[in-house]
Every structure is written in C-alpha cells, then in structure tokens.
Amino acid sequence: MEGALVAIAVLAAATVFGVVRRRRDGVLRSDKSAGARGVNGTGERLDAADLGGEELGERATLVQFSSAFCAPCRATRRVLGEVAGMVEGVSHVEIDAEHHLELVRRLNVIRTPTVLVLDGGGRIIRRAAGQPRKADVIAALGEAITP
C-alpha cells in the first residue's frame, strides 16, 4: 500500500513538471536577467565579436544557440530563417553552443535551442528556451524594431 502511494505521488509530481515545462517551452520572455547585468540597467548587449564575427541586423537580430544533435534546433533554424527573410533589416545568426562556451555561460544558456531577439543596437529584448512559434517570434520583433 505504501509503495502505491509513493508511485502515485511520483506520477503526480512528474505530470505537474511536464505540464509546466510544456507551457513554458519556447515562450519568448523579456530578458530581465540580462537587464540586471547590463550597462545602466539597459540590458546585455551583443556585438559582432560576441557572435563569432557575424554582423548584427540593421533593425534586429535573431540569435539561436544550437548543438549538433538537437532535433528542435533544425526546426527553429527554419522558423527563424523564414522570419528573417520576411522582415527587411533582420538577420538570423546561429551559434554552436559547444564552440562558444564562454558566451553560453555569460548569457546563462541552459539548453538548446535558446533564441535571443536583439534590437538594432544589439540589446537583448526577448529570449526563449526551446522552439518558439513563428507568430511569437514575429511579435517579439515588433517590440525590438523601433520606427
């Protein structure tokens, strides 16, 4: 009887964890942690040197941290590439997390894919851990691109 109660408790905890993770996966959130570390509270800024020599987009940049065996990374690459192609002045930069560990640690990238939305000046506006939806990426760009 006691073993059955433990099993039920473990299943309930795993279910709650799974539901919470699924709801949060890929959601583009404001990057409050970067704002705390940035200059004058304006948020962490990235430049071409941080991105392995890749230039920032004129209006915004979509940065994707990937790894070699990450299946959702391929789908994320496709989504971000489509969005960058739709909006003029927006670029998509993919960074191999395994080869840029210092940047991964600095930005607290815990899993792949992780997506950062940068404004034209390289300031992190939004971030998502997991595969974001195309509509969410477009909405985040609306915030990053200032008229």
N, C-alpha and C positions, 0 to 999 in steps of 0.2 A: 504493500500500500504506500509506504513512504517513497519507494522508488518511482512509483507512478506520479506522485505529487511533484517530485523533483523533475521528472521528464516533462510534465505539463508546464511547470514554471520556466524551464529552459526553452521550450517551444514558444511560449508566450513572449519571453524576452527576445528571442530571435525574430519573431514576427514583428514586434514593435520596431526593432532595429531595422529590419528590411523595409518596412513601410516608410520610416523616417528617411532612410538613405535614398529610397526611390524618389521621394518627393523633393529632396534637395539636389539630386544628381543633375548636373548640367544647368542649374539655375544661375543666371548671371546676377551677382550681388554687387553692391557697392563695396569697394575695397577699403574698408575702414582701417584695417591693419596697416595698409600702405600709407594711409594718411597720417597715422601716428608716427611713422618713421620718416616721412618726407620733410623737405625743407619748408619751414614756416607753416607746417600743417597742410600743405597743398597736395600731398600725396607723392608716392615714389615716382620718379621719372626714369625712363629708359632712353638710351640713345643708340645710335648705330653700333658703337663699340660693345654695348651690352648685348646686342642682338647678333653678334658674330659678324659684324660688318654690313649687315642688311640695313638698307635705308628705311627710315620711317615713312609712312604715307603722308602725303601733303595735308590731308584732312583728318585721317585717323589710321590706326594700325591694329590689326587683329593678330595677336601673338599666340601661338599654340605650342605648348610643351608636349612632346611626344616621346615614345620609346619604340624600339624595334618590334616588339611582339604585342603591341597594343591594338586590338581589333577596333575599338571605338575611335582610335586616332585616325584611321583611314576615313571613316565616315565624317569625322569632324573636319578633316582636311578638305573633303569635298564641299561640305556646307560653307566653311569659311572662304574657300576659293570662289564659290558661286556668289556669295555676298560681296566679296571684294571686287569681283568683276561687275557687279550691278551698280555699285556706287563709285562715282568718279573721285579720285584722290584717296582711296582707301587701299591699303596693301595688306597682304597676308604673309606673315613670317612664321615659319615652322622651325622650332628649336629642338634638337635632340637632347633630351634631359640628361642622358648618360654622359654626354660630352661637355655639358655646361653645368657641372655640379655646384660651382660657386654661385652662379646666378640662381639656380634652383633653391639653394639654401637661403640666399638673401631674400628671395621672394616667397619663401615658405611654400614651395610647390610640393605637395604630398603625394599626388597621384597624377597619372596621365590618362586622358588628356586634361590639361589645365589650359584654359583660354583666358587671355587678358585683352581687354579693349582699351586702347590708348587713344588719347586725343591727339590733335596735331602737334602738340608740344612734347609728346611722349609721356604724359602723366597717365597713370593707371586710373581708369574711370570705373570699370567693372571687371569681375573675374568669375570664372565658373570652374568647378572641378567636376569633370565628366563631360559627356557630349551635350552641348547646348542645342536647342531647337533653332532653326533658321529664323523664325519670327522674333525670338528673343534676342538674337544677335543683331538683327535689323533695328529693333527697338533700342538696344544699347548704343548702337551707332548714332541714333538720333540724339542721344544725350552727349555723346563725345564730339559730334560735329556741331560747331557753333557757327551761325550765319555770319 
